Amino acid sequence: MATPISIIPKIRDALRTTFRSGVTRPIAWRQHQLYQLARMAQNERELICDALKKDFGKPKTEVLMTEIGCIIERTVKSAEQLPEWAKTEYPDVADWQKPWKPTVYKAPRGTVLIISPWNYPMILTFQPLIGAIAAGCTAVLKPSELVPTFSQLLEEIVPKYLDPNVCRVVNGAVPETSKLLELQWDHIFYTGNGRVARIIASAAAKHLTPLTLELGGKSPVIIDSAYDIDLAAKRILWGKCNNAGQICVAPDYVLVQRDKQDELVEAFRKHYNAFFPKGALDSPLFGSIISDLHHKRITSLLSRTKGEVVLQGRVDAARRRLEPTIVKDVADGDSLLEEEIFGPVLPIVPVDSLNQAVDFVNARPHPLVLYGFSDKESVKQKRMFYLANDDRFMLKHNK
């Protein structure tokens, strides 16, 4: 049920009043709220798992491992480390500045807005909230309308554990989010895609509101020809199957030397059959695509590819199901390289050398993650693997 638009400004104003009262300042109070968040994740885990199963078939094991467990661990750790984080600091300065006695106080920013996506709605809603609570801020949570059961559950359970004068849930779609963005906030945290990020950044700019944008991209895989192809295939496929490929750090496409491509395809087949002996279409361990729109988008990309489909995943549009699909001989300009796939389709791009693979990646927008598989120390040390100063390069080895 959507939050009435007329009360959204009142929610923001009430949270600001709470912040200005100073109630969030004491460390002990913040720690209590953090422990309450951990209790909520622990106590309500069955309801959370059921909600995400209903919304888009997310397997319970994935929810427990990648969302609920992480929130409990990180919340408790934050509560334990908070006194150290909040300590006043006395930075070392030049001698002529020492009489000033420069001091850094850790002050909370104020009232923040957290807009979270649908693909990992538990951790991507509450991980930013952990930081907000630890810092002594008040917050509005705006979960995605694409997971309505989960979002409604948050509105019901959050006030049972967290102080409702400090944290509120606002539900709805574009009209409610637009109203939130009309208001001035002390910080905005958004996780999602670049198109919506531009809208949020423009709205924030009107108030000079600082913001954090956690966005996705096409994350490539580079496999050194000397690496264990079977092991690489197993690890890549596992990453692609998580949440049916609907994760910002999912392997988006694979670059492998041309003479190793068929070996890689056979290894993918082997491990797919091991992961899903009866296929993934009806497996409770494999999720569904979030919406009809996204399902059509992915199948449209697949229908237009000029590559060769070598592992043909079955499709059930009525249930928004799509099995993992592998496509080889994908070339530059192919439909599967147009945008972030965000689904269980994996294109393989054959190259003639490691340098060509790196050039292929460097010719495109910076990826969120680059996965490299190599055992060679010389390859690991090559500067050409370095793509951008804020990229994360994950080099895998089997030692």
C-alpha positions as CSV (number, residue, x, y, z in Angstrom):
1,M,0.0,0.0,0.0
2,A,1.4,3.3,-1.0
3,T,2.2,6.0,1.5
4,P,-0.2,9.0,1.1
5,I,1.8,11.7,-0.7
6,S,0.3,14.4,1.5
7,I,2.0,13.0,4.6
8,I,5.5,12.5,3.1
9,P,6.6,16.1,4.0
10,K,5.3,15.6,7.5
11,I,7.3,12.4,7.8
12,R,10.5,14.2,6.8
13,D,9.7,17.1,9.2
14,A,9.1,14.8,12.1
15,L,12.4,13.0,11.5
16,R,14.2,16.4,11.4
17,T,12.6,17.4,14.7
18,T,13.8,14.1,16.2
19,F,17.3,14.7,14.9
20,R,17.4,18.3,16.3
21,S,16.3,17.1,19.7
22,G,19.6,15.3,20.1
23,V,18.1,11.9,20.9
24,T,20.3,10.1,18.3
25,R,23.6,11.5,19.6
26,P,24.5,9.1,22.5
27,I,26.6,6.2,21.4
28,A,24.7,3.8,23.6
29,W,21.4,4.8,21.9
30,R,22.8,4.2,18.5
31,Q,24.2,0.8,19.6
32,H,20.8,-0.2,20.9
33,Q,19.1,0.7,17.6
34,L,21.8,-1.3,15.7
35,Y,21.2,-4.4,17.9
36,Q,17.5,-4.0,17.4
37,L,18.1,-4.1,13.6
38,A,20.0,-7.3,14.0
39,R,17.2,-8.7,16.1
40,M,14.7,-7.8,13.4
41,A,16.6,-9.7,10.8
42,Q,17.0,-12.7,13.0
43,N,13.5,-12.8,14.4
44,E,11.6,-12.0,11.2
45,R,13.8,-14.1,8.8
46,E,11.0,-16.5,7.9
47,L,8.6,-13.6,6.9
48,I,11.4,-12.0,4.9
49,C,12.2,-15.2,3.1
50,D,8.6,-15.8,2.3
51,A,8.0,-12.3,1.0
52,L,11.0,-12.5,-1.4
53,K,9.9,-15.9,-2.5
54,K,6.5,-14.5,-3.3
55,D,7.8,-11.4,-5.0
56,F,10.2,-13.0,-7.4
57,G,11.0,-16.6,-6.4
58,K,14.2,-15.8,-4.6
59,P,15.5,-19.0,-3.0
60,K,15.5,-19.1,0.8
61,T,19.2,-20.2,0.9
62,E,20.2,-17.1,-1.1
63,V,18.2,-14.8,1.2
64,L,19.7,-16.3,4.3
65,M,23.2,-16.3,3.0
66,T,23.5,-13.0,1.0
67,E,21.0,-10.8,2.8
68,I,19.8,-11.7,6.3
69,G,23.1,-13.3,7.5
70,C,25.1,-10.3,6.2
71,I,22.9,-7.8,7.8
72,I,23.1,-9.5,11.2
73,E,26.9,-9.8,11.0
74,R,27.5,-6.2,9.8
75,T,25.0,-4.7,12.2
76,V,26.6,-6.4,15.2
77,K,30.1,-5.6,14.1
78,S,29.1,-1.9,13.6
79,A,27.6,-1.7,17.0
80,E,30.8,-3.2,18.5
81,Q,33.1,-0.9,16.6
82,L,31.0,2.3,16.9
83,P,32.8,3.7,20.0
84,E,36.1,3.6,18.2
85,W,34.6,5.1,15.0
86,A,33.1,8.0,17.0
87,K,36.2,9.0,18.8
88,T,37.4,12.6,18.5
89,E,40.6,12.8,16.4
90,Y,43.5,15.2,16.8
91,P,45.3,15.2,13.5
92,D,49.0,15.8,13.2
93,V,49.7,19.2,11.6
94,A,52.6,21.4,10.8
95,D,54.3,23.0,13.8
96,W,53.0,26.5,13.1
97,Q,49.5,25.1,13.2
98,K,49.8,23.2,16.4
99,P,48.8,26.1,18.7
100,W,45.4,26.0,17.0
101,K,44.9,22.5,18.5
102,P,42.9,21.2,15.4
103,T,40.3,18.7,16.4
104,V,38.0,16.5,14.3
105,Y,34.6,15.8,15.8
106,K,32.4,13.0,14.3
107,A,29.1,14.8,13.9
108,P,26.0,13.2,12.3
109,R,24.8,14.7,9.0
110,G,21.1,14.9,9.7
111,T,18.0,13.3,8.1
112,V,18.8,11.0,5.2
113,L,16.9,9.4,2.3
114,I,17.7,5.8,1.4
115,I,16.3,4.6,-2.0
116,S,16.9,0.9,-2.5
117,P,16.5,-1.5,-5.4
118,W,14.6,-4.8,-5.8
119,N,17.3,-7.3,-6.5
120,Y,18.8,-7.5,-3.0
121,P,16.2,-5.5,-1.1
122,M,17.1,-6.6,2.4
123,I,20.8,-5.8,2.4
124,L,20.6,-2.8,0.0
125,T,18.0,-1.2,2.2
126,F,19.5,-1.9,5.6
127,Q,23.3,-1.7,4.9
128,P,23.0,2.1,4.2
129,L,20.8,2.3,7.3
130,I,23.5,0.7,9.4
131,G,25.7,3.6,8.5
132,A,23.0,6.2,9.1
133,I,22.2,4.8,12.5
134,A,25.8,4.5,13.5
135,A,26.4,8.1,12.5
136,G,23.5,9.3,14.6
137,C,21.2,10.2,11.7
138,T,17.5,9.8,11.2
139,A,16.3,8.1,8.0
140,V,13.5,7.5,5.5
141,L,13.6,4.1,3.7
142,K,12.1,3.9,0.2
143,P,12.1,0.3,-0.9
144,S,11.3,-0.7,-4.4
145,E,7.8,-1.0,-5.6
146,L,8.8,-4.1,-7.7
147,V,9.0,-6.2,-4.5
148,P,5.6,-5.1,-3.0
149,T,5.3,-8.0,-0.5
150,F,8.7,-7.3,1.0
151,S,8.2,-3.5,1.0
152,Q,4.8,-3.8,2.8
153,L,6.5,-6.2,5.3
154,L,9.1,-3.5,6.1
155,E,6.4,-1.0,6.8
156,E,5.0,-3.4,9.4
157,I,8.1,-4.8,11.1
158,V,10.5,-1.8,11.1
159,P,8.5,0.2,13.7
160,K,8.4,-2.9,16.0
161,Y,12.2,-2.9,16.4
162,L,13.4,0.6,15.5
163,D,12.3,3.9,17.0
164,P,9.6,5.2,14.7
165,N,10.6,8.7,15.5
166,V,14.0,8.0,13.9
167,C,13.3,5.6,11.0
168,R,10.3,5.5,8.7
169,V,9.3,3.5,5.6
170,V,7.7,5.2,2.6
171,N,6.1,2.9,0.1
172,G,5.0,3.6,-3.4
173,A,6.2,4.1,-7.0
174,V,7.2,7.1,-9.1
175,P,4.7,9.7,-7.6
176,E,5.9,8.9,-4.0
177,T,9.5,8.9,-5.0
178,S,9.1,12.1,-6.9
179,K,7.6,13.8,-3.8
180,L,10.5,12.6,-1.7
181,L,12.9,14.1,-4.1
182,E,11.2,17.4,-4.0
183,L,12.2,17.7,-0.4
184,Q,15.6,18.8,1.0
185,W,17.6,16.0,2.7
186,D,21.0,16.1,4.4
187,H,22.1,13.1,2.3
188,I,20.6,10.8,-0.3
189,F,21.8,7.2,-0.8
190,Y,20.6,5.5,-4.0
191,T,21.4,2.0,-5.3
192,G,20.2,1.2,-8.8
193,N,20.7,2.1,-12.5
194,G,22.2,5.1,-14.2
195,R,19.0,6.3,-15.8
196,V,17.3,6.8,-12.4
197,A,20.5,8.0,-10.9
198,R,20.5,11.0,-13.2
199,I,17.0,11.9,-12.1
200,I,18.0,11.6,-8.4
201,A,21.3,13.6,-9.0
202,S,19.3,16.4,-10.7
203,A,16.8,16.6,-7.8
204,A,19.6,16.6,-5.2
205,A,21.5,19.4,-7.1
206,K,18.5,21.7,-6.6
207,H,19.2,21.6,-2.9
208,L,23.0,21.0,-3.1
209,T,22.3,17.8,-1.3
210,P,25.3,15.4,-1.1
211,L,24.5,11.9,-2.3
212,T,25.9,8.5,-2.8
213,L,25.2,6.6,-6.0
214,E,25.9,2.9,-6.1
215,L,25.4,1.9,-9.7
216,G,25.9,-1.2,-11.9
217,G,27.5,-1.8,-15.3
218,K,28.8,-4.6,-17.5
219,S,31.3,-6.5,-15.4
220,P,33.6,-8.6,-17.7
221,V,35.5,-11.8,-17.0
222,I,39.0,-12.3,-18.5
223,I,40.4,-15.8,-18.4
224,D,44.1,-16.4,-18.9
225,S,44.6,-19.2,-21.4
226,A,46.9,-21.1,-19.0
227,Y,44.3,-21.0,-16.2
228,D,42.2,-24.1,-15.2
229,I,39.2,-23.6,-17.6
230,D,37.1,-26.1,-15.7
231,L,37.5,-24.3,-12.4
232,A,36.9,-20.9,-14.0
233,A,33.7,-22.1,-15.6
234,K,32.4,-23.5,-12.2
235,R,33.1,-20.2,-10.4
236,I,31.7,-18.0,-13.2
237,L,28.5,-20.0,-13.6
238,W,28.0,-20.0,-9.8
239,G,28.2,-16.2,-9.9
240,K,25.9,-15.9,-12.9
241,C,23.2,-18.2,-11.2
242,N,23.0,-16.2,-8.0
243,N,19.6,-14.4,-8.0
244,A,19.2,-15.5,-11.6
245,G,22.0,-13.1,-12.7
246,Q,20.1,-10.1,-11.2
247,I,23.1,-8.6,-9.3
248,C,25.2,-5.6,-10.1
249,V,28.5,-7.7,-9.8
250,A,27.3,-10.7,-11.8
251,P,29.7,-11.8,-14.6
252,D,28.2,-10.0,-17.7
253,Y,30.4,-11.4,-20.5
254,V,33.5,-13.6,-20.7
255,L,36.7,-12.9,-22.7
256,V,38.6,-16.0,-23.5
257,Q,41.2,-17.0,-26.0
258,R,39.7,-18.4,-29.2
259,D,41.3,-21.8,-28.9
260,K,39.9,-22.2,-25.4
261,Q,36.3,-21.2,-26.1
262,D,34.9,-24.7,-26.8
263,E,36.6,-26.1,-23.8
264,L,35.0,-23.4,-21.7
265,V,31.6,-24.1,-23.2
266,E,31.9,-27.8,-22.3
267,A,32.9,-26.9,-18.8
268,F,29.8,-24.7,-18.5
269,R,27.6,-27.6,-19.6
270,K,29.2,-29.9,-17.1
271,H,28.8,-27.6,-14.2
272,Y,25.3,-26.6,-15.2
273,N,24.2,-30.2,-15.1
274,A,25.9,-30.6,-11.7
275,F,24.2,-27.5,-10.3
276,F,20.8,-28.4,-11.8
277,P,20.5,-32.1,-12.7
278,K,16.8,-31.6,-13.7
279,G,17.4,-28.1,-15.1
280,A,16.8,-24.8,-13.4
281,L,13.3,-24.0,-14.8
282,D,11.5,-25.6,-11.8
283,S,14.3,-25.7,-9.3
284,P,13.6,-24.0,-6.0
285,L,17.3,-23.1,-5.9
286,F,17.0,-20.8,-8.9
287,G,15.1,-17.5,-8.9
288,S,12.7,-15.8,-11.3
289,I,13.1,-12.6,-13.2
290,I,11.6,-9.7,-11.3
291,S,8.9,-8.5,-13.8
292,D,7.4,-9.2,-17.2
293,L,9.1,-6.1,-18.5
294,H,12.6,-7.3,-17.5
295,H,11.8,-10.8,-18.8
296,K,10.9,-9.4,-22.2
297,R,14.0,-7.2,-22.2
298,I,16.3,-10.1,-21.6
299,T,14.6,-12.5,-24.1
300,S,14.7,-9.6,-26.7
301,L,18.4,-9.2,-26.3
302,L,18.8,-12.9,-26.7
303,S,16.6,-13.1,-29.8
304,R,18.7,-10.5,-31.6
305,T,22.2,-12.0,-30.9
306,K,24.4,-13.0,-33.8
307,G,26.3,-15.4,-31.5
308,E,25.7,-19.1,-31.3
309,V,23.5,-20.3,-28.4
310,V,25.4,-23.4,-27.1
311,L,23.5,-23.9,-23.8
312,Q,19.8,-23.1,-24.5
313,G,17.9,-22.3,-21.4
314,R,14.2,-23.0,-21.3
315,V,11.8,-20.1,-21.0
316,D,8.5,-19.8,-19.2
317,A,7.2,-16.3,-19.7
318,A,4.1,-16.8,-17.6
319,R,6.2,-17.5,-14.5
320,R,9.0,-15.1,-15.5
321,R,11.4,-18.0,-15.6
322,L,14.5,-18.2,-17.7
323,E,17.2,-20.9,-17.4
324,P,20.9,-20.0,-17.7
325,T,21.8,-19.6,-21.3
326,I,25.4,-19.5,-22.8
327,V,26.1,-17.8,-26.1
328,K,29.5,-18.2,-27.9
329,D,31.2,-16.3,-30.7
330,V,29.7,-13.0,-29.6
331,A,31.3,-10.1,-31.4
332,D,31.6,-6.4,-30.8
333,G,28.3,-4.7,-31.6
334,D,26.1,-7.7,-30.6
335,S,22.8,-7.2,-28.8
336,L,24.2,-8.9,-25.8
337,L,26.9,-6.2,-25.4
338,E,24.5,-3.3,-25.7
339,E,23.6,-2.9,-22.0
340,E,24.0,-4.7,-18.6
341,I,22.2,-8.0,-19.1
342,F,21.1,-8.3,-15.5
343,G,19.8,-11.9,-16.1
344,P,21.0,-15.5,-16.6
345,V,22.4,-15.0,-20.1
346,L,26.2,-15.2,-20.5
347,P,27.9,-14.2,-23.8
348,I,31.4,-15.5,-24.6
349,V,33.6,-13.1,-26.6
350,P,36.6,-14.9,-28.2
351,V,39.9,-13.0,-28.4
352,D,43.3,-13.8,-29.8
353,S,45.4,-12.6,-26.9
354,L,45.2,-11.3,-23.3
355,N,46.1,-7.8,-24.6
356,Q,43.2,-7.8,-26.9
357,A,40.9,-8.8,-24.1
358,V,42.1,-5.9,-22.0
359,D,41.8,-3.5,-24.9
360,F,38.2,-4.7,-25.4
361,V,37.3,-3.8,-21.8
362,N,39.2,-0.5,-21.9
363,A,37.2,0.6,-25.0
364,R,34.0,0.5,-22.9
365,P,32.6,2.3,-20.0
366,H,34.3,1.4,-16.7
367,P,32.9,-1.8,-15.2
368,L,31.8,-2.0,-11.6
369,V,33.9,-5.2,-11.3
370,L,36.5,-7.0,-13.4
371,Y,37.0,-10.7,-12.8
372,G,40.4,-12.1,-13.8
373,F,41.4,-15.7,-13.7
374,S,45.1,-16.4,-13.8
375,D,47.8,-18.3,-11.9
376,K,50.7,-16.4,-13.5
377,E,52.4,-13.8,-11.3
378,S,53.4,-11.9,-14.4
379,V,49.8,-11.5,-15.4
380,K,48.7,-10.5,-12.0
381,Q,51.3,-7.7,-11.9
382,K,50.6,-6.3,-15.4
383,R,49.5,-2.7,-15.2
384,M,47.2,-3.3,-18.1
385,F,44.7,-5.0,-15.7
386,Y,44.3,-1.6,-14.0
387,L,41.2,0.0,-15.6
388,A,40.2,2.9,-13.4
389,N,41.1,4.3,-10.0
390,D,37.8,3.2,-8.4
391,D,37.2,-0.2,-10.1
392,R,37.5,-3.4,-8.2
393,F,39.6,-6.0,-9.8
394,M,39.1,-9.6,-8.5
395,L,41.9,-11.9,-9.6
396,K,41.0,-15.6,-9.0
397,H,43.5,-18.3,-8.4
398,N,43.2,-21.9,-7.2
399,K,45.9,-22.0,-4.6
